[in-house]
Amino acid sequence: MSKALKDKYTLTHLRQARESGRKVAMLTCYDYTMARLMHDAGVPCILVGDSAAGVILGHPNTLPVPLSFMIEITAAVRRGAPLAFLVGDMPFGSYQASIAQGVKNVCQMVQQSGCDCVKLEVTSHHLPLVESLAAAGVAVMGHIGLRPQAVGLMGGYKTQGKSADEACEIVALALQLQNAGAAALLLEAVPPEIAKSVVEMTNVPVIGCGAGPDCHGCVIVTHDGLGLTPTRPRFVPKLADLAEPMKGAFAKYVEDVTSASYPAGEHNYSMPAAELAEFRKKLVIRFGP
Ligand code: KIV
């Protein structure tokens, strides 16, 4: 039986999952073809993350990826997975300059990509922006804990909230975001005890990314789970090992073309015999024997 979603998955379903305790799966996706597969597999929530900067574009961090690119790929994923709860990621530089800049760019993301929610990596500095977006009717997912866009300031990609003070700050920020109108939270790279406190002390759905078992849902970078990236972070489950079969397929293609075993008869387009005979005659008339 098909596992594909039959109805649109919305924020209401995410909130219901929070209440019922049913865990929610979210995967990253960056293109139409993969989105179609996720649709067929019944993936309810998809994040078009700025991790595309590394996974798709080969950058060493998420900072260089522009808003126009994020909108383009989010719209492609929307076309492939029309029923999923789709989260568009606001890239570095698209909302840091001012509230006006953030609101304008978020509206552009929502209008042009068809996403259901936008994710922003936030500190307390961004609370007025979250408030303005919520007032404008936008579902905002506040990304806290490890914020890859702040890699420079954080001095690398490190687990966050390892000291009691830092942990309290994360919980306080989660509450502030909720009060500012954030519709959901994404908690990245924190010890499970902190995630549990955030879950217990807030009333919005919390998606964990390396945050233990107590969040209402989990997200991973799909390519990590599929074994397509060079290293798999420890919190990512091994869903498949697609790198070797894909490399094998590419090598086989090279071999088949090089050895002229491809293309074979079954790969050729055909032409009516009479037209072919006529074509041969015309060739001789026009270009000589
Ligand atoms: O950009 C992204 O894919 C993310 C996830 C790693 C949470 O933010």
Boltz pocket constraint, residues with backbone or C-beta under 6 A from the ligand:
constraints:
  - pocket:
      binder: B
      contacts: [[A, 28], [A, 47], [A, 48], [A, 49], [A, 50], [A, 51], [A, 52], [A, 89], [A, 186], [A, 188], [A, 209], [A, 219], [A, 220], [A, 221]]
      max_distance: 6.0
